[in-house]
Amino acid sequence: MATRQNKKIYVQVTQEINAEETRKREYNRLLEIHDNYPKYVLRADAFAGGNYEGIKTMHIADFC
């Protein structure tokens, strides 16, 4: 969990997601949190970004 401009957000960081097992591990942790604060999975690979069940996915450099 991190705070950005006095707002709560959840951040999960991973090198890459290239297997179903990895995807489940990274996203399921955030899906277990049942509030409406923004949730992010930040990746270091060349993945372009997107959204998975309301969780924003982006490159870590774009987030920073």
Helices and strands as residue ranges (DSSP letters): E 2-4, E 7-14, H 20-31, E 39-43, E 50-52, E 55-59, H 60-63
